Amino acid sequence: MTGPVPTLSAVGTPRLLTGLDRRPWLDRAAHLALHGPPPELSAGDLAGLAEGVGLRGRGGAGFPFARKLRAVLASSRHTGGAAEVVVNGSEGEPGCLKDTALLLHVPHLVLDGALLAAGALGARQVVVGVTRADVERSVRQAVAERGAGEPEVRVVRLPERFVTGEGTALVRGVGGGPALPSGRGVRSSESGLGGAPTLVSNTETYAQLAVAARLGAPAFRELGLPEEPGTVLLTVAGAHVVETPTGLPLPYALELCGTGPGQGVLVGGYHGAWLSGADARTATVSRDSLAAAGAVLGAGALLPLPESTCPVGETARVARWLAAESAGQCGPCFVGLPALAECLFDAAHGGGRRALEGVRARMRAVERRGACAHPDGTARFVASSLAVFAEDFEAHALGTGCGRPVLGVLPLPGGVRGPAPAGARRALPEERLLVDWTLCRGHGLCADLLPGLLRLGPDNYPERAAIAVPARMRPRALRAVRRCPALALRLQSADRADN
């Protein structure tokens, strides 16, 4: 899969996107002519540099890079083995394209940062995890231009799913296992790829490290805020990537991309939080400013909600997609998130205040109970929507609605449908459980999980290849899909099944 290609722009003096006004892809020669060769730094010097420029992870959590580097170094010395370096270029967040932009246009800058870290740690290899075919081609071309060397650089293509970018899922995936969260409380810095201490960080983090190594801390700190120096990449409205110094007014960053705060701005993507329109108009691009308003910069995704669309419907369709992106490895994800999504649709279509209370109860049921952060992040997104768009949720729950259509402005792969603008209550769009006869082995487990919905014939195979699934049965149908030993079941929207 290729996916959307971002449009690029920069404010002030760009660093990560430098040179792209002249060439859309910087090959090795152009990259070196523009940036010069990177220096060689010891682990102590590299950690000191990262600390001096306040470098934090740009993948969402914002963990200090220097602490992560030192933790890997300490584990490597303790075990006496070599470390590994992993680049997280999976970017499963539909509203984020900044890492895609870097790997499509300036992959050598990312590789420089990763190889700097690998050299400092004495790592055996650098592994770049990606999900898009065009990104894979770009990075492989950059690796080929560098030729064979030490450490080895590998590129691994992973499934394009929301949870692929979770740290342990990424490490398992590039190591040849399933790209799913491990659910174990073991840090990758202690035991990661192949059991070795592993430095895992985001694409932009390594690119910023490469820039800082060339400039040095004093020059790097000339841009941006004193407490948050440098630049940051933002993805605006799921389509535009802009590089800006920290401290820029948030409305100006939106204006550069032809949009405004509207009803509110979702900051940090689908595990982030909403800023009301009023708060967005006074916020700046900085962690402290956004935190004071109740949001977190995260992976730098800014999703403004225009006045013309229904915030309740937009929330419901995203929640449903997040539920479908579950790894299916724990109850809060496997059962709780589909139930939460169904409660949201019920509230959106006149379910009354009891339906809203049901949404809140479902959120409490999944919080702090998951094997990874997916349930917590989804609950945070829903809770923020309920808080910022409280009047709209109240109107929908009471049956009057807000009168606006659901335009689907929050980007989702595949076009997940949302509720109609009217206040009339309706069920979730019909889905069908499909049986792949080329895989089915007649185990019969599906009938035990779906009594009354799916019946077996005399040969112990399902009687039908397509079975309509009522909304209330969706969680059970998902369970049947995930537990089928032959992987012969899948859940699909009825309109797609008919095509």
C-alpha positions in Angstrom: 0.0 0.0 0.0 1.2 3.5 -0.9 -1.1 5.9 0.9 -1.3 9.7 0.7 1.8 11.7 -0.1 2.1 14.8 2.1 2.6 18.4 0.9 5.6 20.0 2.5 6.3 23.5 3.9 8.6 25.2 6.4 8.6 28.2 8.6 11.8 30.2 9.3 15.0 28.3 8.8 14.1 24.6 8.0 16.5 21.9 9.1 14.9 18.5 8.4 13.3 19.6 5.1 16.2 21.6 3.9 16.9 21.2 0.1 13.5 19.8 -0.8 12.7 23.1 -2.6 15.4 22.1 -5.1 15.1 18.3 -5.2 12.2 16.2 -4.1 14.5 13.3 -3.1 18.0 13.9 -1.7 20.3 11.1 -2.9 23.6 10.4 -1.1 25.6 12.9 -3.0 23.1 15.8 -2.6 22.6 14.9 1.1 26.4 15.2 1.8 26.8 18.3 -0.3 24.0 20.0 1.7 24.7 18.7 5.2 28.3 17.4 5.1 29.4 14.1 6.7 28.2 13.4 10.2 30.8 13.3 13.1 31.6 10.2 15.1 30.6 10.6 18.7 31.1 8.3 21.7 28.0 7.2 23.7 28.8 9.7 26.4 29.2 12.6 23.9 26.0 11.6 22.1 24.0 11.4 25.3 25.4 14.8 26.4 24.5 16.3 23.0 20.9 14.9 23.2 20.6 16.2 26.7 22.1 19.6 25.8 19.5 20.2 23.0 16.6 18.7 25.1 16.0 16.0 22.5 12.8 14.0 23.3 11.2 11.2 21.3 9.0 12.4 18.5 6.8 9.3 18.2 4.3 10.2 20.9 5.6 9.6 24.4 8.3 12.3 24.4 10.8 10.3 26.4 14.2 12.0 26.8 16.5 10.4 24.2 19.6 10.7 26.4 18.0 8.6 29.1 17.0 6.0 26.6 20.5 5.9 25.1 22.2 5.5 28.5 19.8 2.8 29.5 20.7 0.7 26.5 24.4 1.3 27.0 24.1 0.2 30.7 22.2 -2.9 29.8 24.7 -3.8 27.0 27.6 -3.4 29.5 25.8 -5.5 32.1 25.1 -8.4 29.7 28.3 -8.1 27.8 26.6 -8.4 24.5 26.1 -6.0 21.6 23.1 -3.7 21.3 20.7 -3.2 18.5 19.1 0.0 17.0 15.6 0.1 15.6 14.0 3.0 13.7 10.2 3.2 14.1 9.0 4.4 10.7 5.7 2.5 10.8 3.4 5.5 11.4 0.1 3.7 11.8 -1.6 6.9 12.9 -3.9 8.0 10.0 -3.6 11.7 10.8 0.2 11.7 10.8 2.6 11.8 7.8 5.7 13.4 9.1 7.8 10.3 9.3 6.6 9.2 5.9 7.7 12.6 4.6 11.2 12.2 6.0 11.7 8.6 4.7 10.3 9.5 1.3 12.3 12.6 0.8 15.4 12.7 3.1 16.0 9.1 4.2 19.8 9.7 4.5 19.2 12.2 7.3 17.3 9.5 9.3 19.9 6.9 8.5 22.7 9.2 9.7 21.0 9.6 13.1 20.4 5.9 13.5 24.0 5.1 12.5 25.4 7.7 14.9 23.5 5.9 17.7 24.6 2.5 16.5 28.3 3.6 16.3 28.1 5.0 19.8 26.6 1.9 21.2 28.7 -0.6 19.2 25.4 -2.0 17.8 25.5 -4.9 15.4 22.8 -3.6 13.1 20.2 -0.9 12.4 16.7 -2.1 11.5 14.2 0.3 9.9 10.6 -0.8 10.3 8.2 0.6 7.7 4.6 -0.2 6.5 4.3 1.5 3.1 5.6 0.2 -0.2 6.8 3.6 -1.4 8.6 4.3 1.9 10.3 0.8 1.8 11.5 1.6 -1.7 12.9 5.0 -0.7 14.8 3.6 2.3 16.1 0.6 0.5 17.5 2.9 -2.3 19.2 5.0 0.3 20.7 1.9 2.0 21.9 0.7 -1.4 23.6 4.0 -2.1 25.7 3.6 1.1 26.9 0.2 0.2 27.8 -2.6 2.6 29.3 -1.5 5.9 29.3 -1.9 9.6 26.8 -2.0 11.2 24.4 -3.6 8.8 21.3 -1.7 7.9 18.1 -3.7 7.2 14.6 -2.6 6.1 11.6 -4.6 7.2 8.1 -4.2 5.9 5.4 -4.6 8.5 1.6 -4.8 8.5 -0.1 -1.4 8.2 -2.0 -1.3 11.4 -2.4 1.2 14.2 -0.7 -1.0 16.9 2.3 -1.8 14.7 4.0 1.3 15.9 3.8 0.3 19.6 7.4 -0.3 20.7 7.2 -4.0 21.6 5.1 -4.7 18.5 7.6 -3.1 16.3 10.5 -5.0 17.8 8.7 -8.3 17.5 7.7 -7.5 13.9 11.2 -6.6 12.7 12.5 -9.7 14.5 10.3 -11.9 12.4 7.4 -12.4 14.9 3.9 -11.0 14.9 3.8 -7.2 14.9 1.7 -7.2 18.1 2.4 -5.7 21.6 4.1 -8.2 23.8 2.0 -7.4 26.9 5.1 -7.9 29.0 6.6 -5.3 31.3 10.1 -5.7 29.9 11.8 -2.6 28.4 13.4 -2.9 25.0 16.4 -1.2 26.5 16.9 -4.4 28.6 15.6 -7.1 26.2 14.5 -6.2 22.7 15.5 -7.4 19.3 16.8 -11.0 19.6 16.9 -10.5 23.4 19.6 -7.8 23.1 19.4 -4.4 24.6 17.7 -2.3 21.9 17.4 1.4 21.2 14.0 2.0 19.7 13.1 5.5 18.6 11.0 7.4 16.0 12.1 8.5 12.5 12.0 12.2 13.3 14.0 11.7 16.5 17.0 10.2 14.6 16.8 12.9 12.0 16.9 15.6 14.7 19.9 13.8 16.2 21.7 13.9 12.9 21.1 17.7 12.6 22.2 18.3 16.2 25.4 16.3 15.8 26.4 18.5 12.8 25.4 21.8 14.4 26.4 21.3 18.0 24.2 22.2 20.9 24.7 26.0 20.9 23.7 26.4 17.2 20.9 23.9 17.5 19.4 25.9 20.3 19.3 29.2 18.3 15.9 28.2 16.9 12.8 27.7 19.0 12.1 28.2 22.7 14.9 28.2 25.2 13.2 25.3 27.2 12.2 23.5 24.0 14.8 24.3 21.4 14.8 23.4 17.7 12.1 22.6 15.2 9.2 20.2 15.1 7.4 18.5 12.3 3.6 18.8 12.3 1.1 17.0 10.2 -1.9 19.2 9.7 -5.3 17.9 8.6 -3.8 14.5 7.7 -2.3 15.9 4.5 0.3 18.7 5.1 3.6 18.4 6.8 5.2 21.6 8.0 8.5 22.2 9.9 8.3 25.0 12.4 10.4 26.3 15.3 8.8 25.6 18.7 6.9 28.6 20.1 5.0 29.3 16.8 1.3 30.3 17.4 -0.8 27.2 16.7 -3.3 29.2 14.5 -0.5 30.3 12.3 0.7 26.7 11.7 -2.9 25.8 10.7 -3.2 28.9 8.5 0.0 27.9 6.6 -1.9 24.8 5.6 -5.0 26.6 4.5 -7.2 25.8 7.6 -8.1 27.2 11.0 -9.1 25.9 14.5 -12.8 25.5 13.6 -14.8 23.8 16.4 -11.6 22.5 17.9 -8.3 20.8 17.1 -7.4 17.2 17.9 -3.7 17.3 19.0 -1.6 14.2 19.1 -3.7 12.0 16.9 -6.3 9.4 17.8 -4.7 8.7 21.2 -4.5 12.5 21.8 -6.9 15.1 23.1 -9.1 17.9 21.8 -8.5 21.6 22.2 -11.6 23.7 22.0 -11.6 26.3 19.3 -11.0 29.0 21.8 -8.0 27.2 23.4 -6.5 26.4 20.0 -6.6 30.1 19.1 -4.3 31.0 22.0 -2.0 27.9 22.1 1.5 27.7 20.7 3.5 24.8 19.3 5.2 23.7 22.5 4.7 20.9 25.0 4.2 23.3 27.9 1.6 25.4 26.2 -0.4 22.4 24.9 -0.2 20.6 28.3 -1.6 23.7 30.0 -4.6 23.5 27.7 -5.0 19.7 28.4 -3.4 18.3 25.3 -0.1 16.6 24.4 1.9 17.2 21.2 2.5 13.5 20.8 3.6 12.6 17.3 2.7 16.2 16.0 -0.6 15.5 14.4 -3.0 18.4 14.3 -6.6 17.6 13.1 -8.8 20.7 13.0 -12.6 20.1 13.0 -14.5 22.4 10.6 -17.7 24.0 11.7 -19.5 22.1 8.9 -19.2 18.6 10.3 -20.8 16.8 13.2 -18.3 16.2 16.1 -20.3 13.4 17.6 -20.4 11.4 14.3 -16.7 12.1 13.7 -15.9 10.7 17.2 -18.1 7.7 16.7 -16.5 6.6 13.4 -13.0 7.0 14.8 -13.8 5.1 17.9 -15.2 2.3 15.8 -12.0 2.2 13.7 -9.9 2.2 16.8 -11.9 -0.8 18.2 -11.2 -2.7 14.9 -7.5 -2.0 15.2 -7.2 -3.8 18.5 -4.5 -6.4 18.8 -7.2 -8.7 20.3 -4.8 -10.0 23.0 -6.6 -8.7 26.1 -10.2 -8.2 27.3 -10.2 -4.4 27.4 -9.2 -4.3 23.8 -10.9 -7.3 22.4 -14.3 -6.9 24.2 -14.2 -3.4 25.8 -13.3 -1.2 22.8 -16.0 -2.7 20.5 -18.5 -2.3 23.3 -17.4 1.3 23.8 -17.8 2.1 20.1 -21.3 0.6 20.1 -22.3 2.6 23.1 -21.1 5.8 21.3 -23.2 5.0 18.3 -26.2 4.4 20.7 -25.6 7.8 22.3 -25.2 9.5 18.9 -28.6 8.2 17.8 -30.9 9.2 20.6 -30.0 6.7 23.3 -30.6 9.3 26.1 -28.5 10.2 29.0 -28.3 6.6 30.0 -26.4 6.0 26.8 -23.9 8.7 27.7 -23.4 7.1 31.1 -22.9 3.8 29.3 -20.1 5.4 27.3 -18.4 6.7 30.5 -18.8 3.3 32.2 -17.2 1.5 29.2 -14.3 4.0 29.3 -13.7 3.2 33.0 -13.8 -0.5 32.2 -10.9 -0.3 29.8 -8.7 2.3 31.5 -5.4 1.0 32.9 -6.3 -2.6 32.2 -4.8 -3.2 28.8 -1.8 -5.2 27.7 -0.6 -2.1 25.9 -1.6 1.6 25.8 -4.3 1.2 23.1 -7.3 1.0 25.4 -6.1 4.0 27.5 -5.4 6.1 24.4 -8.8 5.3 22.9 -10.6 6.1 26.2 -8.6 9.4 26.4 -9.8 10.4 22.9 -13.4 9.6 23.7 -13.3 11.4 27.1 -11.8 14.5 25.5 -14.5 14.5 22.8 -17.2 14.2 25.5 -15.7 17.2 27.4 -15.1 19.5 24.5 -18.3 18.8 22.5 -20.5 18.2 25.5 -23.5 20.2 24.2 -23.4 18.3 20.9 -23.3 14.9 22.6 -26.2 16.0 24.9 -28.3 17.0 21.8 -27.6 13.8 20.0 -28.4 11.6 23.1 -31.7 13.4 23.6 -32.7 12.8 20.0 -32.5 16.3 18.5 -29.0 16.1 17.0 -26.9 19.0 15.8 -28.2 19.1 12.2 -24.8 18.8 10.6 -23.6 15.9 8.4 -20.7 13.7 9.1 -18.2 14.7 6.4 -15.5 12.3 7.5 -12.8 15.0 7.9 -10.9 12.9 10.5 -8.8 10.7 8.2 -9.3 7.0 8.3 -8.1 4.2 5.9 -10.9 2.6 3.9 -13.6 5.2 4.7 -15.3 4.1 7.9 -18.9 5.3 7.8 -20.5 7.5 10.5 -24.0 8.4 11.7 -26.5 10.5 9.8 -27.0 14.2 10.8 -30.5 13.8 12.0 -31.3 12.9 15.6 -33.1 9.7 14.6 -31.6 6.6 16.2 -30.2 3.9 14.0 -28.1 0.8 14.4 -24.5 0.3 13.4 -24.0 -0.3 9.6 -24.7 -4.0 8.9 -21.7 -6.3 8.7 -21.3 -9.8 7.5 -19.2 -12.7 8.8 -17.6 -14.2 5.7 -16.3 -17.8 5.5 -13.3 -18.5 3.3 -13.9 -22.1 2.1 -10.3 -22.4 0.9 -9.1 -22.1 4.6 -12.0 -23.6 6.6 -11.2 -27.0 8.2 -14.5 -27.6 9.9 -13.2 -27.1 13.5 -16.7 -25.9 14.6 -15.4 -23.5 17.2 -17.2 -20.6 15.5 -20.6 -22.1 16.2 -19.7 -22.4 19.8 -18.8 -18.8 20.0 -21.8 -17.6 17.9 -24.8 -19.8 19.0 -28.0 -18.8 17.3 -26.1 -16.9 14.6 -24.0 -19.4 12.9 -25.0 -23.0 12.3 -23.0 -26.0 11.2 -24.1 -28.5 8.5 -23.9 -32.3 8.8 -20.3 -32.1 7.7 -19.4 -29.7 10.6 -18.8 -26.8 8.2 -20.9 -23.6 8.4 -24.1 -23.7 6.4 -23.5 -20.3 4.8 -20.6 -18.4 3.5 -21.9 -15.0 4.5 -23.9 -14.4 7.7 -25.4 -11.0 8.7 -24.1 -9.8 12.1 -26.4 -7.6 14.2 -24.6 -4.8 16.0 -25.1 -6.4 19.4 -23.3 -9.5 18.2 -20.3 -7.7 16.8 -17.9 -8.3 19.8 -18.7 -12.0 19.6 -18.2 -12.1 15.9 -14.8 -10.4 16.3 -13.9 -13.0 18.9 -14.8 -15.8 16.4 -12.6 -14.2 13.7 -9.6 -14.0 16.0 -10.1 -17.5 17.5 -10.6 -19.4 14.3 -7.7 -21.8 14.1 -7.6 -21.8 10.3 -8.0 -18.0 10.0 -11.0 -18.7 7.7 -13.3 -15.9 9.0 -13.4 -12.2 8.4 -15.8 -9.4 9.3 -16.8 -7.1 6.4 -19.3 -4.3 5.8 -22.3 -5.6 4.0 -21.9 -3.1 1.1 -18.4 -4.3 0.5 -19.4 -8.0 0.7 -21.9 -7.4 -2.1 -19.4 -5.9 -4.5 
